[in-house]
């Protein structure tokens, strides 16, 4: 499978990645993780892109072109209060995809397809309790990964860090 990398133009309907295999391998190597180029890495690239696409409703800005296949490039958005050009794929987006690939390579599943994805079990002696925990509402995930949260944060629509002050009168 040949992955086509988005170049920032948003014009290639076959684009399905923001990084090359070589970029993913280099990112992982800097973190002491060995990835090999090949079909298995292509699968991880596709899975990481599936997650990024699933987060689009939470991303800052909007697609630059109505016909582009991926969430980036975007218009009307900033990273850390700096406006981003609408014809680039910022390093933060590439790092997110690489980080997702690293975590996927270690077996972390951000988008489980199993019907048991929210099923939880607890066994204490002879007693076993089973329940469904869907993870919450919009913007709340059933998984927790601090590294991915940190890589994703600058891309989300609420980057201001502002807090709502509530006072009881």
C-alpha positions as CSV (number, residue, x, y, z in Angstrom):
1,X,0.0,0.0,0.0
2,X,1.4,3.4,-0.9
3,X,0.4,6.2,1.5
4,X,-0.1,9.6,-0.1
5,X,1.0,12.5,2.1
6,X,-1.0,15.7,2.3
7,X,1.3,18.6,1.2
8,X,-0.9,21.4,2.5
9,X,-2.7,22.1,-0.7
10,X,-5.7,20.0,0.2
11,X,-6.1,19.1,-3.5
12,X,-5.1,15.4,-3.6
13,X,-8.1,13.1,-3.1
14,X,-5.8,10.2,-2.4
15,X,-4.0,11.9,0.5
16,X,-4.2,9.9,3.7
17,X,-1.4,11.0,5.9
18,X,0.5,14.0,7.2
19,X,3.8,12.2,7.5
20,X,5.9,9.7,5.6
21,X,7.1,6.3,6.9
22,X,10.6,7.8,7.3
23,X,9.3,10.6,9.5
24,X,7.4,8.1,11.7
25,X,10.5,5.9,12.0
26,X,12.7,8.9,12.9
27,X,10.2,10.3,15.5
28,X,10.0,6.8,17.2
29,X,13.8,6.3,17.1
30,X,14.3,9.6,19.0
31,X,12.2,8.1,21.7
32,X,14.0,4.8,21.8
33,X,11.3,2.9,19.9
34,X,12.1,0.9,16.8
35,X,9.6,1.0,13.9
36,X,10.3,-0.6,10.5
37,X,9.1,0.8,7.2
38,X,6.7,-1.5,5.4
39,X,3.0,-2.5,5.2
40,X,2.6,-2.8,9.0
41,X,3.7,0.8,9.4
42,X,1.2,1.8,6.7
43,X,-1.6,0.2,8.7
44,X,-0.5,2.2,11.8
45,X,-0.5,5.4,9.7
46,X,-4.0,4.7,8.5
47,X,-5.2,3.9,12.1
48,X,-3.6,7.1,13.4
49,X,-5.3,9.1,10.7
50,X,-8.7,7.5,11.5
51,X,-8.3,8.9,15.1
52,X,-7.3,12.4,13.8
53,X,-10.3,12.5,11.5
54,X,-12.5,11.4,14.4
55,X,-11.3,14.4,16.4
56,X,-12.2,16.9,13.6
57,X,-15.3,18.3,15.4
58,X,-13.0,19.4,18.3
59,X,-10.3,20.9,16.1
60,X,-9.7,24.7,15.9
61,X,-10.6,26.4,12.6
62,X,-12.2,24.8,9.6
63,X,-11.1,23.0,6.4
64,X,-9.5,25.2,3.9
65,X,-11.3,23.5,0.9
66,X,-14.7,21.8,1.0
67,X,-13.3,19.0,-1.2
68,X,-10.2,18.1,0.7
69,X,-10.1,14.6,2.1
70,X,-8.4,15.3,5.4
71,X,-9.0,17.7,8.3
72,X,-5.8,19.7,7.4
73,X,-5.0,22.2,6.0
74,X,-7.3,24.5,8.0
75,X,-8.2,28.2,8.0
76,X,-9.0,30.6,10.8
77,X,-7.0,28.8,13.5
78,X,-4.1,29.4,15.8
79,X,-1.5,27.3,17.7
80,X,-0.5,28.9,21.0
81,X,-2.1,32.2,19.9
82,X,-0.1,32.3,16.6
83,X,-2.1,32.2,13.4
84,X,-1.3,29.2,11.2
85,X,-1.2,29.7,7.4
86,X,-3.9,27.8,5.5
87,X,-1.5,26.0,3.2
88,X,0.7,24.2,5.7
89,X,0.6,21.1,7.8
90,X,2.2,22.3,11.1
91,X,4.8,20.2,13.0
92,X,2.2,19.8,15.8
93,X,-0.1,17.9,13.5
94,X,2.8,15.7,12.3
95,X,3.9,15.1,15.9
96,X,0.4,14.1,16.8
97,X,0.3,11.5,14.0
98,X,3.7,10.2,14.9
99,X,2.8,10.0,18.6
100,X,-0.3,8.1,17.7
101,X,1.7,5.6,15.6
102,X,4.1,5.1,18.5
103,X,1.3,4.3,20.9
104,X,-0.5,2.1,18.4
105,X,2.8,0.2,17.9
106,X,2.8,-0.6,21.6
107,X,-0.7,-2.0,21.4
108,X,-2.7,1.0,22.6
109,X,-6.1,1.2,20.8
110,X,-7.7,4.6,20.5
111,X,-10.6,3.5,18.5
112,X,-11.5,-0.1,19.5
113,X,-14.0,-1.6,17.0
114,X,-15.2,-4.4,19.4
115,X,-18.7,-4.2,20.8
116,X,-17.0,-4.8,24.2
117,X,-15.0,-1.6,23.9
118,X,-16.9,-0.1,26.9
119,X,-17.4,-3.3,28.8
120,X,-15.7,-3.3,32.2
121,X,-15.3,-6.3,34.6
122,X,-14.2,-6.6,38.2
123,X,-13.7,-9.8,40.0
124,X,-13.3,-10.1,43.7
125,X,-13.0,-13.7,44.9
126,X,-16.1,-15.6,43.7
127,X,-18.0,-12.4,42.9
128,X,-17.8,-10.8,39.4
129,X,-19.3,-7.5,38.4
130,X,-19.7,-6.5,34.7
131,X,-21.0,-3.1,33.4
132,X,-20.9,-0.9,30.4
133,X,-18.9,2.4,30.6
134,X,-19.2,4.4,27.4
135,X,-16.8,7.1,28.5
136,X,-19.1,10.1,28.6
137,X,-20.3,12.7,26.1
138,X,-18.9,14.8,23.3
139,X,-15.1,15.3,23.7
140,X,-14.8,12.7,26.4
141,X,-13.0,9.6,25.5
142,X,-13.0,6.2,27.2
143,X,-9.2,6.0,27.1
144,X,-6.5,8.0,28.8
145,X,-3.1,8.7,27.3
146,X,-1.3,11.8,28.7
147,X,1.2,12.0,25.8
148,X,-1.5,12.0,23.2
149,X,-3.6,14.5,25.2
150,X,-0.6,16.8,25.3
151,X,0.1,16.5,21.5
152,X,-3.6,17.0,20.7
153,X,-4.2,20.0,23.1
154,X,-2.7,22.8,20.9
155,X,-4.9,21.7,18.0
156,X,-8.2,21.8,19.8
157,X,-10.7,24.6,19.5
158,X,-10.5,25.6,23.1
159,X,-6.8,26.4,23.5
160,X,-7.2,29.5,25.6
161,X,-6.9,27.8,28.9
162,X,-9.4,30.2,30.3
163,X,-11.4,29.0,33.2
164,X,-15.0,29.9,34.1
165,X,-15.2,31.5,37.5
166,X,-18.3,30.5,39.4
167,X,-19.4,32.4,42.5
168,X,-22.2,31.7,44.8
169,X,-24.3,34.7,45.7
